[in-house]
Amino acid sequence: MTQGVAARMRPKDARSMLRIPITKLASKAGLSHVTVIESERGKPIRLSTAYALFNALNFFRREQGMELLEDVRDVEWNISGED
């Protein structure tokens, strides 16, 4: 993990710190807003969904001049399966 990024942040915190709405993150990740809401509530998501969210979060982090997350596990998603 990157030194400047807090270890294992909650999904909602990862989005909230960017001050972006759920719909904007969902759109960038190519997911429905319901999937983002469920991920933030701790519902199980597929690994591919976690990576889509991870990449979208890093897009917005880069856009805002923030340090990027290095690993999908930097966020506490409830990942089910390895798809």
N, C-alpha and C positions, 0 to 999 in steps of 0.2 A: 504494500500500500504506500501511497505517496505520503511523505512526512506532513505536508500541510493539510491533508484531508483527514478529518476526524474518522477514526476507525469505526466501521460498522454503523452507519447511520440508518435511521428508519426511512422507509420509502417516502412517507409524507414529508419528513424533514428535508430529504434530498431535493424534493420539488419545491417546497415552501421557501427554502433559502434562495432559490432562483426567482421567486416571486412570479411564477408562471401558473396560469390556470391548468386544471386537469385536462381540459379540452385541447390546449396547445401542446402539452406533452404527448397526449394520445395521438394527435395528428402527426407530429414529428416522428413518433415511434411506429406509426402505421397500425395503431390499435384503437379499439373503441374506448370511449371514456369510462365505460363500465369496467373494463379490464383494469384500467389504472386505479379506479376506486377500489376494486377488489384487492389489488396488489397492496394498496396502502392500508387496507383493513386486515392484512395478514392472510388472506385466502391463498391457497396454493396456486402457483403459476408455473408454466413450463419454462425450461431453461431458455428456449428461444425468445420467449416473451421478456424474460429478465434481460437478455442481451439487447433486445429492441429498446427497452426502457433505459438501459445503461448507455447505449449509444446516443439516444435522444437527450438524456441528461448531460452528457459530455458535449453535445452540440451547443446547448444553452450555456454551459459552463465556459466553453471556449468563447462564445459570443459575448459573454459578460466579463471576460478577462480573468476568470477564476481558474484555479488549478484543477486539472482533470482527474477524474477517478481512474485508477489504474486497473481495477479488477471488478468484475461483476459482483464479487462477494464483499465489496466495500459498502454495499447496501444490503440491509437485512430482509431480503425477499424470502418468502416461503416457497422455495423451488421444489417442485415435485417432478421426479423423473429427470432424465438426461437428454431427452429428444435431441 
